[in-house]
């Protein structure tokens, strides 16, 4: 394979949701409001973890990075999608398309790795509670988080470089709302078999090894829960995992269905809907799940928005 890209395509056209042209204004307004909600929700989580002392623990440290990842993922995908909807199609430069693909893939992989690190945190908290503080110290937590970001962005560098070496002679129309791998491979006039194999060997493990690890840790957690003598104790221990487990099921469920069953036909509207679930709905729902099911976050939010009456000027009662 040539190492020099000889493409003659300078821009790609994203079709977005052309089949829903008559609802263009409604779609734009809906996704704009969802985007604003994603920004506010995830920024709120990051702010609460940064400012509130009762959230100064490894679990919330990891949660703040998960929110950062969700926020960045939405920023990478949604603005271009909104432009595409408002114009019925969107034009993105060759390098802009590849940049979006790289950032999307890196952030999606980072989320997979962060979810596995969070499952390790819950495993230590429930299965080895006496040593939790010493095992999950700040230095180790920081190391694990940095490892997630570095591994994900490094893996996607190789995939993006291999994709960049392919030739794109035309057409340049992508029947999707962002630059994903499957539609880009369909447009290439090169032999993509090597690229598909390379993506299978690197992208597959980056997605499914964290899932297998998460599954293993939760098996260990559930077996440990059975050893707790009281029902209340088991419920309390499981409740600390429920938010994370819900997020894992939501994220991996849509990701697996989209890429395992439907990636061979990316023009299907159902594939676009599934893509929306993990690029828009998951970043939107994650803060809600952790906020509604977490007492500490509710307390921290109440402290943040409440006004200390002692700081307000008191009205004089003297006549």
QUIBEL-V791861 format. One record per pair of residues at least 24 apart in sequence whose ideal C-beta (glycine too) atoms are under 10 Angstrom apart, sorted by the first residue. I is the first residue (numbers start at 0). J is the second residue. D is the distance in whole Angstrom. If there is no record, write none. Layout:
# QUIBEL-V791861
I/J/D + I/J/D
This chain:
# QUIBEL-V791861
0/161/9 + 0/164/6 + 0/165/8 + 0/166/10 + 0/189/7 + 0/190/8 + 0/193/6 + 0/194/9 + 1/164/7 + 1/165/9 + 1/166/8 + 1/189/9 + 2/160/10 + 2/163/10 + 2/164/6 + 3/164/8 + 3/166/10 + 4/93/9 + 4/97/10 + 4/162/10 + 4/163/6 + 4/164/6 + 4/165/7 + 4/166/7 + 4/167/8 + 4/189/10 + 5/164/9 + 5/165/10 + 5/166/5 + 5/167/9 + 5/168/9 + 5/188/10 + 5/189/9 + 6/93/7 + 6/163/9 + 6/164/10 + 6/165/8 + 6/166/5 + 6/167/4 + 6/168/7 + 6/169/9 + 6/171/10 + 6/186/10 + 6/187/9 + 6/188/9 + 6/189/9 + 7/93/10 + 7/166/8 + 7/167/7 + 7/168/6 + 7/169/7 + 7/171/9 + 7/188/10 + 8/93/6 + 8/96/9 + 8/166/9 + 8/167/4 + 8/168/7 + 8/169/6 + 8/170/8 + 8/171/5 + 8/186/8 + 8/187/10 + 8/188/10 + 9/92/7 + 9/93/6 + 9/94/9 + 9/167/9 + 9/171/8 + 10/90/5 + 10/91/7 + 10/92/6 + 10/93/6 + 10/94/10 + 10/95/9 + 10/96/8 + 10/171/6 + 11/89/9 + 11/90/7 + 11/91/5 + 11/92/8 + 11/93/7 + 11/95/8 + 11/96/5 + 11/97/9 + 11/99/10 + 11/167/8 + 11/170/10 + 11/171/5 + 11/172/8 + 11/173/5 + 11/175/10 + 11/178/7 + 11/182/9 + 11/183/8 + 11/186/8 + 12/83/9 + 12/88/5 + 12/89/7 + 12/90/6 + 12/91/8 + 12/170/9 + 12/171/6 + 12/172/5 + 12/173/7 + 12/174/10 + 13/79/7 + 13/80/8 + 13/82/9 + 13/83/5 + 13/84/10 + 13/86/10 + 13/88/6 + 13/89/4 + 13/90/8 + 13/91/6 + 13/96/9 + 13/99/10 + 13/172/8 + 13/173/5 + 13/174/8 + 13/175/6 + 13/176/6 + 13/177/7 + 13/178/8 + 13/182/9 + 14/83/8 + 14/87/8 + 14/88/6 + 14/89/8 + 14/172/6 + 14/173/7 + 14/174/5 + 14/175/7 + 14/176/8 + 14/182/10 + 14/266/9 + 14/271/10 + 15/79/9 + 15/80/7 + 15/81/9 + 15/82/9 + 15/83/4 + 15/84/6 + 15/85/10 + 15/86/9 + 15/87/7 + 15/88/6 + 15/89/6 + 15/173/9 + 15/174/9 + 15/175/8 + 15/176/5 + 15/177/9 + 15/271/8 + 16/80/9 + 16/83/8 + 16/84/6 + 16/87/9 + 16/175/10 + 16/176/7 + 16/268/8 + 16/271/7 + 16/272/10 + 16/275/10 + 17/83/9 + 17/84/10 + 17/87/6 + 17/88/7 + 17/174/8 + 18/174/10 + 18/268/6 + 18/271/9 + 19/84/9 + 19/268/9 + 19/271/10 + 20/84/10 + 20/87/6 + 22/84/10 + 23/84/6 + 23/85/7 + 23/86/9 + 23/87/7 + 24/84/9 + 24/85/9 + 25/84/10 + 26/80/9 + 26/81/9 + 26/84/5 + 26/85/9 + 27/80/9 + 27/81/6 + 27/82/10 + 27/83/10 + 27/84/5 + 27/85/6 + 28/81/10 + 28/84/10 + 29/84/10 + 30/77/6 + 30/80/6 + 30/81/6 + 30/84/7 + 30/176/9 + 30/275/9 + 30/279/7 + 31/77/9 + 31/78/10 + 31/81/6 + 31/84/9 + 31/85/10 + 33/73/9 + 33/77/8 + 33/275/9 + 33/279/6 + 33/280/8 + 33/282/9 + 33/283/6 + 34/73/6 + 34/74/9 + 34/76/9 + 34/77/5 + 34/78/8 + 34/80/9 + 34/81/7 + 34/279/8 + 34/282/9 + 34/283/9 + 35/77/10 + 36/73/10 + 36/282/9 + 36/283/6 + 36/286/9 + 36/287/9 + 37/66/10 + 37/69/7 + 37/70/7 + 37/72/9 + 37/73/5 + 37/74/9 + 37/77/8 + 37/279/7 + 37/280/9 + 37/281/10 + 37/282/5 + 37/283/5 + 37/284/10 + 37/285/9 + 37/286/8 + 38/70/7 + 38/73/7 + 38/74/8 + 38/77/9 + 38/282/9 + 38/283/10 + 39/286/9 + 40/66/8 + 40/69/9 + 40/70/9 + 40/282/8 + 40/283/7 + 40/284/9 + 40/285/8 + 40/286/4 + 40/287/7 + 40/289/10 + 40/290/8 + 41/65/9 + 41/66/4 + 41/67/7 + 41/68/9 + 41/69/5 + 41/70/4 + 41/71/9 + 41/72/10 + 41/73/8 + 41/282/7 + 41/283/9 + 41/285/8 + 41/286/6 + 42/66/8 + 42/67/9 + 42/70/7 + 42/286/9 + 43/286/7 + 43/290/8 + 43/296/9 + 43/299/10 + 43/300/7 + 43/303/9 + 44/69/9 + 44/70/9 + 44/285/8 + 44/286/5 + 44/289/7 + 44/290/8 + 44/296/8 + 44/299/10 + 44/300/10 + 45/70/8 + 45/286/10 + 46/299/9 + 46/300/10 + 46/303/8 + 47/286/10 + 47/289/10 + 47/290/9 + 47/295/9 + 47/296/6 + 47/298/10 + 47/299/5 + 47/300/6 + 47/302/9 + 47/303/6 + 48/296/9 + 48/299/8 + 50/299/8 + 50/302/9 + 50/303/7 + 51/295/8 + 51/296/9 + 51/298/8 + 51/299/4 + 51/300/8 + 51/302/6 + 51/303/7 + 52/299/9 + 52/302/9 + 53/294/10 + 53/295/6 + 53/296/9 + 53/298/6 + 53/299/6 + 53/302/8 + 54/293/9 + 54/295/6 + 54/296/7 + 54/298/9 + 54/299/5 + 55/137/10 + 56/120/9 + 56/124/9 + 56/131/10 + 56/132/10 + 56/135/8 + 56/140/9 + 56/295/8 + 57/116/9 + 57/117/9 + 57/119/10 + 57/120/5 + 57/121/10 + 57/123/9 + 57/124/8 + 57/131/8 + 57/132/9 + 57/134/9 + 57/135/4 + 57/136/8 + 57/137/8 + 57/139/8 + 57/140/5 + 57/141/10 + 57/143/9 + 57/144/10 + 58/117/7 + 58/120/6 + 58/121/8 + 58/124/7 + 58/135/9 + 58/140/10 + 58/239/8 + 58/242/9 + 58/243/8 + 58/289/10 + 58/293/9 + 58/295/9 + 59/289/9 + 59/293/9 + 59/295/8 + 59/296/8 + 59/299/9 + 60/117/10 + 60/120/9 + 60/135/9 + 60/137/8 + 60/140/5 + 60/141/8 + 60/143/10 + 60/144/7 + 61/113/6 + 61/114/9 + 61/116/6 + 61/117/5 + 61/118/10 + 61/119/9 + 61/120/6 + 61/121/10 + 61/135/10 + 61/140/7 + 61/143/8 + 61/144/7 + 61/147/9 + 61/243/9 + 62/113/9 + 62/117/7 + 62/120/10 + 62/242/9 + 62/243/9 + 62/246/10 + 62/285/9 + 62/286/9 + 62/289/6 + 62/293/9 + 62/296/9 + 63/144/9 + 64/109/8 + 64/110/10 + 64/113/6 + 64/116/9 + 64/117/9 + 64/140/10 + 64/143/10 + 64/144/5 + 64/145/10 + 64/147/8 + 64/148/8 + 65/109/9 + 65/110/7 + 65/113/5 + 65/114/7 + 65/116/9 + 65/117/7 + 65/144/10 + 65/147/10 + 65/243/9 + 65/246/8 + 65/250/10 + 65/282/10 + 65/285/7 + 65/286/9 + 65/289/9 + 66/113/10 + 66/282/8 + 66/285/7 + 66/286/6 + 66/289/8 + 67/106/10 + 67/109/9 + 67/113/9 + 67/144/10 + 67/148/10 + 68/105/10 + 68/106/6 + 68/107/9 + 68/108/10 + 68/109/5 + 68/110/5 + 68/111/10 + 68/112/10 + 68/113/6 + 68/114/10 + 68/147/9 + 68/148/9 + 68/151/9 + 68/282/8 + 68/285/10 + 69/106/8 + 69/110/7 + 69/113/10 + 69/246/10 + 69/250/10 + 69/278/10 + 69/281/7 + 69/282/4 + 69/283/8 + 69/284/9 + 69/285/6 + 69/286/8 + 70/106/10 + 70/282/7 + 70/286/10 + 71/102/8 + 71/103/10 + 71/105/9 + 71/106/6 + 71/109/9 + 71/110/10 + 71/282/9 + 72/102/8 + 72/103/7 + 72/105/10 + 72/106/4 + 72/107/7 + 72/109/9 + 72/110/7 + 72/277/9 + 72/278/6 + 72/279/9 + 72/281/8 + 72/282/6 + 73/106/9 + 73/278/7 + 73/279/7 + 73/281/9 + 73/282/5 + 73/283/8 + 74/102/9 + 74/106/9 + 74/282/10 + 75/99/6 + 75/100/10 + 75/101/9 + 75/102/5 + 75/103/6 + 75/105/9 + 75/106/7 + 75/107/10 + 75/177/8 + 75/278/9 + 76/102/9 + 76/103/6 + 76/106/9 + 76/176/8 + 76/177/5 + 76/178/10 + 76/179/10 + 76/274/9 + 76/275/9 + 76/277/10 + 76/278/5 + 76/279/7 + 76/282/9 + 77/176/9 + 77/177/9 + 77/275/10 + 77/278/8 + 77/279/7 + 77/282/9 + 79/176/8 + 79/177/6 + 79/178/9 + 80/175/10 + 80/176/5 + 80/177/7 + 80/274/10 + 80/275/9 + 80/278/8 + 80/279/8 + 81/176/10 + 83/173/10 + 83/175/9 + 83/176/6 + 83/177/9 + 84/176/8 + 88/172/8 + 88/173/10 + 89/173/9 + 89/176/8 + 89/177/9 + 90/171/9 + 91/171/10 + 91/173/9 + 91/177/9 + 91/178/7 + 93/163/9 + 93/167/8 + 93/171/9 + 93/178/10 + 94/163/9 + 95/178/8 + 96/167/10 + 96/171/9 + 96/173/8 + 96/177/9 + 96/178/4 + 96/179/10 + 96/183/7 + 97/159/6 + 97/160/10 + 97/162/7 + 97/163/6 + 97/178/7 + 97/183/8 + 98/159/9 + 98/178/9 + 99/177/6 + 99/178/5 + 99/179/9 + 100/155/8 + 100/158/9 + 100/159/6 + 100/162/7 + 100/163/10 + 100/177/8 + 100/178/5 + 100/179/7 + 100/180/7 + 100/183/7 + 101/152/8 + 101/155/5 + 101/156/7 + 101/158/8 + 101/159/4 + 101/160/9 + 101/162/9 + 101/163/9 + 101/178/9 + 102/152/9 + 102/155/8 + 102/159/10 + 102/178/10 + 103/155/9 + 103/177/7 + 103/178/8 + 103/179/7 + 103/180/9 + 103/278/8 + 104/151/8 + 104/152/9 + 104/154/8 + 104/155/4 + 104/156/10 + 104/158/6 + 104/159/7 + 104/162/10 + 104/179/9 + 104/180/7 + 104/198/10 + 104/202/8 + 104/205/9 + 105/148/8 + 105/150/10 + 105/151/5 + 105/152/5 + 105/153/9 + 105/154/8 + 105/155/4 + 105/156/8 + 105/158/9 + 105/159/9 + 106/148/9 + 106/151/7 + 106/152/9 + 106/155/9 + 106/278/10 + 106/282/10 + 107/151/8 + 107/155/9 + 107/202/10 + 107/205/9 + 107/206/8 + 107/250/9 + 107/254/8 + 107/277/7 + 107/278/8 + 107/281/10 + 108/147/9 + 108/148/10 + 108/150/8 + 108/151/4 + 108/152/8 + 108/153/10 + 108/154/6 + 108/155/7 + 108/158/10 + 108/201/10 + 108/202/8 + 108/205/5 + 108/206/7 + 108/209/9 + 109/144/10 + 109/147/6 + 109/148/6 + 109/149/9 + 109/150/8 + 109/151/4 + 109/152/7 + 109/154/10 + 109/155/9 + 109/205/10 + 110/147/9 + 110/151/8 + 110/209/9 + 110/246/9 + 110/250/7 + 110/251/10 + 110/254/9 + 110/277/9 + 110/281/8 + 110/282/9 + 110/285/9 + 111/147/9 + 111/151/8 + 111/205/7 + 111/206/6 + 111/207/9 + 111/208/9 + 111/209/4 + 111/210/7 + 111/212/10 + 111/213/9 + 111/247/10 + 111/250/8 + 111/251/8 + 111/254/8 + 112/143/9 + 112/144/9 + 112/146/8 + 112/147/4 + 112/148/8 + 112/149/10 + 112/150/6 + 112/151/6 + 112/154/10 + 112/205/8 + 112/206/10 + 112/208/9 + 112/209/6 + 112/212/10 + 113/143/9 + 113/144/7 + 113/147/5 + 113/148/9 + 113/151/9 + 113/209/9 + 114/147/9 + 114/209/6 + 114/210/8 + 114/212/9 + 114/213/6 + 114/243/7 + 114/244/10 + 114/246/7 + 114/247/5 + 114/250/7 + 114/251/8 + 115/143/10 + 115/147/8 + 115/208/8 + 115/209/4 + 115/210/8 + 115/211/9 + 115/212/5 + 115/213/5 + 115/214/10 + 115/215/10 + 115/216/8 + 115/247/9 + 116/140/8 + 116/143/5 + 116/144/7 + 116/146/8 + 116/147/6 + 116/209/9 + 116/212/9 + 116/213/10 + 117/143/10 + 117/213/9 + 117/216/10 + 117/240/10 + 117/242/10 + 117/243/5 + 117/246/9 + 117/247/9 + 118/209/9 + 118/210/10 + 118/212/7 + 118/213/4 + 118/214/9 + 118/215/9 + 118/216/4 + 118/217/7 + 118/219/10 + 118/220/8 + 118/240/8 + 118/243/7 + 118/244/9 + 118/247/7 + 119/143/8 + 119/212/8 + 119/213/9 + 119/216/6 + 120/216/9 + 120/239/10 + 120/240/10 + 120/243/9 + 121/213/10 + 121/216/7 + 121/217/8 + 121/220/7 + 121/236/9 + 121/239/7 + 121/240/5 + 121/242/10 + 121/243/6 + 121/244/9 + 122/212/10 + 122/213/10 + 122/215/9 + 122/216/4 + 122/217/8 + 122/218/10 + 122/219/6 + 122/220/6 + 122/223/9 + 122/240/9 + 123/216/9 + 124/220/9 + 124/236/9 + 124/239/7 + 124/240/9 + 125/216/10 + 125/219/9 + 125/220/5 + 125/221/10 + 125/223/6 + 125/224/7 + 125/227/9 + 125/236/5 + 125/237/9 + 125/239/7 + 125/240/7 + 126/216/9 + 126/219/6 + 126/220/7 + 126/222/9 + 126/223/5 + 126/224/9 + 126/226/10 + 126/236/10 + 127/223/9 + 128/223/10 + 128/236/9 + 147/209/9 + 150/205/8 + 151/205/7 + 154/201/6 + 154/202/8 + 154/204/9 + 154/205/6 + 155/201/9 + 155/202/9 + 155/205/9 + 157/197/8 + 157/201/7 + 158/194/8 + 158/197/7 + 158/198/6 + 158/201/6 + 158/202/7 + 158/205/9 + 161/191/10 + 161/193/8 + 161/194/6 + 161/197/6 + 161/198/8 + 161/201/9 + 162/187/8 + 162/191/9 + 162/194/6 + 162/197/9 + 162/198/9 + 164/189/8 + 164/193/10 + 164/194/9 + 165/189/4 + 165/190/9 + 165/191/7 + 165/193/9 + 165/194/6 + 166/190/10 + 173/265/9 + 173/266/10 + 174/264/10 + 174/265/7 + 174/266/4 + 174/267/9 + 174/268/10 + 174/270/9 + 174/271/9 + 175/265/6 + 175/266/8 + 175/270/8 + 175/271/7 + 175/274/7 + 176/271/6 + 176/274/7 + 176/275/8 + 176/278/9 + 176/279/10 + 177/271/10 + 177/274/8 + 177/278/7 + 179/257/9 + 179/258/9 + 179/262/9 + 179/265/7 + 179/270/9 + 179/274/7 + 179/278/10 + 180/258/9 + 180/262/8 + 180/265/9 + 181/257/10 + 181/258/8 + 181/261/9 + 181/262/5 + 181/263/7 + 181/264/9 + 181/265/4 + 181/266/10 + 181/270/9 + 182/262/10 + 182/265/5 + 182/266/8 + 182/270/10 + 183/265/9 + 184/262/10 + 184/265/9 + 185/263/10 + 185/264/10 + 185/265/7 + 185/266/9 + 202/258/9 + 203/258/9 + 203/259/10 + 206/251/8 + 206/254/7 + 206/255/8 + 206/258/8 + 206/259/10 + 207/251/9 + 207/254/10 + 207/255/8 + 207/259/10 + 209/247/9 + 209/251/9 + 210/247/8 + 210/250/10 + 210/251/6 + 210/254/9 + 210/255/8 + 213/243/9 + 213/244/9 + 213/247/6 + 213/251/8 + 214/247/9 + 214/251/10 + 216/240/10 + 217/243/9 + 217/244/7 + 217/247/9 + 220/244/9 + 238/292/8 + 238/293/9 + 238/294/9 + 239/292/10 + 239/293/9 + 241/288/9 + 241/292/6 + 241/293/9 + 242/285/9 + 242/288/5 + 242/289/5 + 242/290/9 + 242/291/9 + 242/292/5 + 242/293/6 + 242/296/9 + 243/288/9 + 243/289/8 + 243/292/10 + 244/288/10 + 245/284/9 + 245/285/9 + 245/288/5 + 245/289/9 + 245/292/8 + 246/281/8 + 246/284/8 + 246/285/6 + 246/288/6 + 246/289/8 + 249/276/8 + 249/277/8 + 249/280/8 + 249/281/6 + 249/284/6 + 249/285/8 + 249/288/8 + 250/276/9 + 250/277/6 + 250/280/10 + 250/281/5 + 250/282/10 + 250/284/9 + 250/285/8 + 251/277/9 + 252/276/8 + 252/277/9 + 252/281/10 + 253/277/5 + 253/278/9 + 253/280/8 + 253/281/7 + 254/281/9
